[in-house]
Amino acid sequence: MSIVDDLQLLAEALEIMIARIEEYGINTAVQQDAFTEHVNDNNTSIQSLSNSIQSINTGFTDSINQVSTELSNAIQNTNENLVLYIDTRVNNLLSSPIDKSINELNGKRFFAYEFWYLISLSDIDGLDNKLNLFDTKLSTKLNSIIPGAGILIDNSDPQNPRIIGNTPPGYYNIQEINNNYFNKSDILNQYYNRISIDDQLNLLKSVYDTKLELLNTNISLSIIDNLTSTDTDKPLSANQGYILKGYIDTITSDNLTLSAMGTTSELILLTDAIV
């Protein structure tokens, strides 16, 4: 074979090699574009999730503030209604005493019970003056109750006379009243125990923490950290992007890297390897 024939063969080999290199360059560019698109999609997904978390956080904060305001208003309204009820009760007792013409023991018994109930609330601010006035008006009627009629009264404390025993059927003595009626402190304590702002805030915080933990779990599960998955709706992790870039940068033939090509003999060997 002549030198011309050898040169012709070499030229053909070079053309084939150049075509392969150009094809490889196009494929590499496509892969790099696809990788860049995946990274951008991943960043977009993470930003969207961040916005969703921020929106949820804002919603929880608004809900907590609303619940706190409503509970505070409910407590204030209840306290105002309780004071109004007590004030109305005192006014009724002062303005409508038992008629002097009623001598039946039942009427006086009812009046004595109302007096005891009113005295038990004397620790409420603003009632002392009314209670003292009422005690003065009632004292003569208490003294008029006849012990022999079946009621025992303890007058050792003139400001707080008590019915202590020998009550007829259907009438509460002092111990029975204590057992069957709430005083003001009991009512308020039960109210605060049932409606606690702190408990409600702790409950909402627990719900928020649970939702946030679930969101974080879903975020971690939606990112693929391998190069074998065929999922089309999940972004690739930054770690796998770094590994893929390493593969692209170190692509080789059987005998040399692209950066090491230079001599004719190496080009022929590379062409044979590609073919």
C-alpha positions, 0 to 999 in steps of 0.5 A, spaced: 500 500 500 502 506 498 503 512 502 497 516 498 493 510 500 495 511 508 494 518 508 487 517 505 485 512 510 488 517 515 484 522 513 477 518 513 479 516 520 480 523 522 473 525 519 470 519 523 473 521 529 471 529 528 464 527 527 464 523 533 467 528 537 462 533 535 456 528 536 459 527 543 459 535 545 452 536 543 450 530 547 454 533 553 451 540 552 444 537 552 446 533 559 448 539 562 442 543 560 438 537 563 442 537 569 441 545 570 434 545 568 433 539 574 437 544 579 433 550 577 426 546 578 429 543 585 430 550 587 423 552 585 420 547 589 424 548 595 422 556 594 415 554 593 415 549 600 418 555 604 413 560 602 408 554 604 411 554 610 411 561 611 404 561 610 402 556 614 406 559 620 402 566 619 396 562 619 397 559 625 399 566 628 393 569 626 389 563 629 393 563 636 392 571 636 384 570 635 383 565 640 387 569 645 383 575 644 376 571 644 378 567 650 380 574 654 373 577 652 369 571 654 373 571 661 371 579 661 364 578 659 363 572 664 366 577 670 362 583 668 356 578 668 357 575 675 358 582 678 352 584 675 348 578 677 350 579 685 349 587 684 342 585 682 341 580 687 343 585 693 338 591 690 332 586 690 334 584 697 334 591 699 328 594 695 324 588 697 324 585 704 319 581 706 312 584 708 312 585 716 305 582 715 307 575 713 309 571 720 309 564 717 316 561 719 317 559 711 317 566 709 322 568 715 326 562 713 327 564 706 329 571 708 334 568 713 337 563 707 338 569 702 341 573 708 347 568 709 348 567 701 349 574 701 354 575 707 358 569 704 359 573 698 362 579 702 369 579 700 367 582 693 369 589 692 364 594 692 359 590 696 361 591 704 356 598 704 350 594 702 351 588 706 352 593 712 346 596 711 342 590 709 344 587 716 342 593 720 335 592 717 335 584 718 337 584 725 330 585 728 327 579 723 332 574 725 331 575 733 324 574 732 325 567 729 322 563 735 327 557 737 322 552 739 319 552 732 325 548 730 330 552 727 337 553 731 340 560 730 348 562 732 348 569 733 355 569 736 357 573 731 352 579 730 355 580 723 354 573 720 348 569 724 348 562 722 342 557 721 345 551 725 340 546 725 333 543 727 331 545 720 324 542 718 324 538 711 326 541 705 330 547 708 338 547 707 342 548 714 349 552 713 352 545 712 347 543 707 348 550 703 356 549 703 355 542 700 350 544 695 352 551 692 358 554 689 361 560 692 364 566 688 371 563 688 369 556 686 365 558 680 371 562 678 376 557 679 372 552 675 371 557 670 378 558 669 380 551 669 375 549 663 377 555 659 385 556 660 388 561 655 395 557 656 392 550 655 389 553 648 396 556 646 400 549 648 395 545 644 395 550 638 403 550 638 403 542 639 399 542 632 403 547 629 410 543 631 406 536 628 405 540 622 411 543 621 415 536 622 410 533 617 412 538 612 420 537 613 419 529 612 415 530 606 421 535 603 426 530 605 422 524 601 421 528 595 428 529 593 432 523 590 439 522 592 441 516 587 442 516 579 438 510 578 431 512 579 426 513 573 421 518 577 419 524 573 416 528 578 422 529 583 428 533 583 435 530 584 439 532 590 445 537 590 450 531 592 448 527 585 448 533 581 456 533 584 457 526 582 454 527 575 458 533 574 464 529 576 462 523 571 462 528 565 469 531 567 472 525 567 469 521 560 475 517 557 476 512 552 479 505 553 486 508 553 486 516 554 482 522 556 479 527 552 484 532 554 490 528 553 489 527 545 494 530 541 498 525 536 496 521 530 497 515 533 493 517 539 487 519 535 487 512 531 487 509 538 481 513 540 477 512 533 478 504 534 475 505 541 469 509 540 468 504 534 
